[in-house]
Amino acid sequence: MTPPDAPDARWSDLGRPPLNPPALRRALLRPGGLWTSLDVVSATGSTNSDLAARAADLPEGAVLVAEEQTQGRGRLDRRWSAPARSGLFFSVLLKPTEVPAERWGWLPLLTGVAVATALSRSAGVDTALKWPNDLLVTIDGEERKAGGILAERAADGVVVGIGINVSLAEKELPVPGAGSLLLAGAVSTDRDPLLRAVLRSLGQWYTDWRTAGGDPAGSRLQEAYAAGCSTLGRTVRAELPGGRSLTGEAVAVDGDGRLVLATAEGMQEPVGAGDVVHLRPGPGTEVTPGTGE
């Protein structure tokens, strides 16, 4: 893990200034608030791995941000790469010990709602959610993946990693079908206020969910997720563990955060894990937005 940017490297890309850790701490670290520490490093392999390694010794609310991730990853061990200071790459440590463990599976979905809400307000970009953990934006009428979320158990809590492509130009996108806030017409790509907005939104949604004992209905999380989920109402194919696949219309997200598919045979099957591909109307045409999940 590399220390914060050295003075001679801080402004190597004038269009992508570094984050301002002291200002971020002043804005986000409040007595009695969720966020208890905020560290920014210039580069690291994975903020999730780094934070998970220290989770047992840290209080809830630790935030680790990297200006660049060299081994960023998502679901199914897919890789996430982007130029330095072109996005927001960070992880947070949550310890909802008073919430039943079976409800912790809502944390990545909660994070998606919080991020989408914050980006709509602070960047002026409508962000949709692809179940379970992708952040989609619309560019020239096409859905593209601009971010992802990865939640992992660590010590007595959960480390939630978030990656958001902010200022990437078309030529910098890691794979076809990826996107960024810039390409989606963001009114601002200043990462400091974007990060503040995301963390404040996450803190509010998390606090409400925890106060409700993790009840997704009582905290209105289930309702909010369904409202912002672009997967619902579409025909999808779920690639399930063990090599099985299931195709059907995504009709609901149930109380356990699972995607419910209505199949052609008239059955409703919940999907709790797997890779979901959006299918366009018509046979065999797929929407596969984005970088690694």
C-alpha positions in Angstrom: 0.0 0.0 0.0 1.6 3.3 -1.2 1.4 6.4 1.1 -0.7 9.4 -0.1 0.6 11.2 -3.2 4.0 12.7 -2.8 4.1 16.5 -3.5 5.9 16.1 -6.8 3.3 13.6 -8.1 0.1 15.2 -6.8 -0.6 17.3 -9.9 0.8 15.0 -12.6 -2.6 15.1 -14.3 -4.1 18.6 -13.9 -7.5 17.4 -15.1 -7.6 14.8 -12.4 -6.6 16.4 -9.1 -6.1 14.2 -6.0 -8.6 13.9 -3.3 -8.3 16.2 -0.3 -8.2 13.9 2.8 -8.2 16.7 5.5 -11.3 18.3 3.9 -13.0 14.9 3.6 -12.3 14.1 7.2 -13.7 17.5 8.4 -16.8 16.9 6.4 -17.5 13.3 7.2 -16.0 12.4 10.6 -18.5 13.6 13.2 -18.9 12.7 16.9 -21.6 10.1 17.1 -21.6 9.6 13.3 -21.0 6.3 11.4 -17.7 7.2 9.8 -14.8 7.0 12.3 -11.7 7.2 10.1 -10.9 8.0 6.5 -7.6 7.2 4.9 -6.5 7.9 1.3 -3.6 6.1 -0.3 -2.1 6.8 -3.8 -2.2 3.2 -4.9 -2.9 -0.3 -3.6 -3.9 -3.6 -4.8 -7.4 -3.8 -3.4 -9.0 -1.6 -0.7 -11.2 -4.5 0.2 -8.3 -6.8 0.9 -6.4 -4.1 2.9 -9.4 -3.2 5.0 -10.4 -6.8 5.6 -6.9 -7.6 6.8 -7.3 -4.9 9.5 -11.0 -5.3 10.3 -10.5 -7.0 13.6 -8.5 -4.1 15.0 -10.7 -1.3 13.5 -14.0 0.2 14.7 -17.0 0.3 12.5 -17.0 3.1 10.1 -13.5 2.9 8.8 -13.1 4.1 5.2 -10.2 3.4 2.9 -9.9 5.2 -0.4 -7.3 4.5 -3.2 -6.5 7.0 -5.9 -5.6 3.9 -8.0 -6.3 0.2 -7.5 -4.0 -2.2 -9.3 -5.8 -5.4 -8.4 -9.4 -4.2 -8.0 -11.8 -7.1 -8.2 -15.5 -7.8 -8.1 -17.9 -10.8 -8.0 -16.6 -14.0 -9.6 -13.1 -12.6 -9.2 -13.4 -10.3 -12.1 -10.9 -7.5 -12.5 -11.6 -3.8 -12.2 -9.1 -1.4 -13.7 -9.0 2.4 -14.4 -6.4 5.1 -14.7 -5.2 6.8 -11.4 -7.7 9.4 -10.0 -10.2 8.7 -12.8 -12.8 7.3 -10.4 -13.8 6.5 -6.8 -12.3 3.3 -5.5 -13.0 2.7 -1.8 -14.1 0.3 0.9 -16.0 0.8 4.2 -16.1 -1.4 7.3 -19.6 -2.1 8.7 -20.4 -4.1 11.8 -24.1 -4.5 12.2 -23.9 -6.9 15.1 -27.4 -6.1 16.3 -28.9 -7.2 13.0 -29.5 -10.9 12.4 -26.8 -12.3 10.2 -29.3 -13.7 7.7 -30.1 -10.1 6.8 -26.6 -9.0 6.1 -27.0 -10.1 2.5 -28.9 -6.8 2.0 -25.8 -4.8 2.5 -24.6 -4.7 -1.1 -28.2 -3.9 -2.3 -28.4 -1.2 0.4 -25.1 0.2 -0.9 -26.4 0.3 -4.4 -29.4 2.3 -3.4 -27.3 4.7 -1.5 -24.8 5.2 -4.3 -27.5 5.6 -6.9 -29.3 8.2 -4.8 -26.2 10.1 -4.2 -25.0 10.2 -7.8 -28.5 11.3 -9.0 -28.3 14.3 -6.6 -24.6 15.2 -6.8 -23.7 14.4 -10.4 -27.1 14.8 -12.0 -26.8 11.3 -13.5 -29.6 8.8 -13.3 -28.1 5.6 -12.0 -29.9 2.3 -12.3 -29.2 -1.0 -10.4 -28.6 -4.3 -12.1 -29.2 -7.1 -9.6 -27.3 -7.7 -7.5 -24.4 -5.2 -7.5 -23.9 -3.2 -10.7 -24.4 0.5 -11.2 -25.7 1.4 -14.7 -25.8 4.7 -16.5 -27.3 5.5 -19.9 -25.0 6.8 -22.7 -26.5 7.6 -26.1 -29.5 5.5 -25.3 -27.4 2.4 -24.2 -27.2 1.0 -20.7 -23.6 0.8 -19.6 -21.9 -0.3 -16.4 -20.2 2.6 -14.5 -19.6 1.0 -11.2 -19.9 -2.1 -9.0 -20.1 -3.2 -5.4 -18.5 -6.1 -3.6 -19.3 -7.1 0.0 -17.1 -9.6 1.9 -17.3 -10.9 5.4 -14.3 -9.9 7.5 -13.8 -10.5 11.3 -17.0 -9.6 13.0 -18.3 -7.4 10.2 -18.5 -6.8 6.4 -16.2 -4.9 4.1 -18.1 -3.3 1.3 -16.1 -2.1 -1.7 -17.3 0.4 -4.2 -15.9 1.3 -7.6 -17.3 4.1 -9.7 -15.9 5.3 -13.1 -16.0 9.1 -12.9 -14.0 10.8 -15.6 -13.0 8.0 -18.0 -13.1 9.0 -21.6 -14.3 6.5 -24.2 -10.8 5.5 -25.2 -9.9 4.7 -21.5 -12.7 2.3 -20.9 -11.4 -1.1 -19.9 -13.9 -3.1 -21.9 -16.7 -2.5 -24.5 -19.9 -1.7 -22.7 -18.3 0.1 -19.8 -19.3 3.7 -19.0 -18.5 6.6 -16.8 -20.2 9.5 -15.2 -18.5 11.9 -17.6 -19.8 10.0 -20.6 -23.3 10.0 -19.1 -23.3 13.8 -19.0 -22.5 14.4 -15.3 -22.8 18.0 -14.2 -19.7 17.5 -12.1 -16.8 15.1 -12.0 -15.2 16.6 -8.9 -14.5 13.5 -6.8 -14.4 15.2 -3.4 -18.1 16.2 -3.3 -19.1 13.0 -5.1 -17.4 10.9 -2.4 -18.9 13.0 0.4 -22.4 12.6 -1.1 -22.0 8.8 -1.5 -20.7 8.3 2.1 -23.4 10.5 3.6 -26.1 8.7 1.6 -24.7 5.3 2.6 -24.5 6.4 6.3 -28.2 7.4 6.2 -29.5 4.3 4.5 -27.4 2.0 6.7 -28.5 3.8 9.9 -32.2 3.5 9.0 -31.7 -0.2 8.0 -29.9 -1.0 11.3 -32.5 0.9 13.4 -35.1 -1.3 11.8 -33.2 -4.4 12.8 -32.2 -5.0 9.2 -35.8 -5.3 8.1 -35.8 -4.4 4.4 -39.5 -3.5 4.4 -39.5 -1.6 7.6 -36.5 0.5 6.5 -38.1 1.0 3.0 -34.9 -0.5 1.5 -36.8 -3.2 -0.4 -39.1 -0.7 -1.9 -36.3 1.7 -2.9 -34.2 -1.1 -4.4 -37.2 -2.4 -6.5 -37.9 1.2 -7.7 -34.3 1.6 -8.9 -33.6 -1.9 -10.2 -33.5 -2.0 -14.0 -33.4 -5.8 -13.9 -37.1 -6.1 -12.8 -39.6 -6.5 -15.6 -37.0 -7.8 -18.0 -36.2 -11.2 -19.3 -32.9 -12.3 -17.9 -30.7 -15.4 -17.9 -29.2 -16.3 -14.5 -26.0 -18.3 -14.7 -26.1 -20.3 -11.4 -23.5 -22.1 -9.4 -22.9 -25.6 -10.7 -23.2 -24.7 -14.3 -27.0 -24.5 -14.4 -28.8 -21.6 -16.1 -32.3 -20.3 -15.6 -34.2 -17.9 -18.0 -37.3 -16.0 -17.0 -38.8 -12.6 -16.3 -37.4 -10.9 -13.2 -40.6 -10.1 -11.3 -39.5 -9.2 -7.7 -36.7 -8.9 -5.2 -37.9 -10.9 -2.2 -37.4 -10.3 1.6 -34.0 -12.0 1.5 -32.7 -9.9 -1.4 -33.1 -12.7 -3.9 -34.1 -12.1 -7.5 -37.4 -13.9 -8.3 -37.7 -15.2 -11.8 -41.0 -16.3 -13.4 -40.2 -19.0 -15.9 -42.0 -20.1 -19.0 -43.2 -23.2 -17.1 -45.2 -21.0 -14.8 -42.8 -21.4 -11.8 -41.4 -18.6 -9.7 -37.8 -19.3 -8.7 -35.7 -17.2 -6.4 -32.0 -16.7 -7.3 -29.7 -15.9 -4.5 -26.4 -16.2 -6.2 -25.2 -16.2 -9.8 -24.4 -14.0 -12.8 -27.4 -12.3 -14.4 -27.5 -11.2 -18.0 -30.2 -8.8 -19.3 -31.8 -10.1 -22.5 -33.3 -7.8 -25.1 -36.6 -8.7 -26.6 -36.0 -11.3 -29.2 -34.0 -14.5 -29.0 -30.4 -14.6 -27.9 -29.6 -10.8 -27.9 -27.9 -9.9 -24.7 -27.1 -6.8 -22.7 -23.9 -7.4 -20.8 -22.9 -4.0 -19.4 -19.6 -3.2 -18.0 -16.4 -4.2 -16.4 -15.9 -6.9 -13.9 -18.6 -7.3 -11.3 
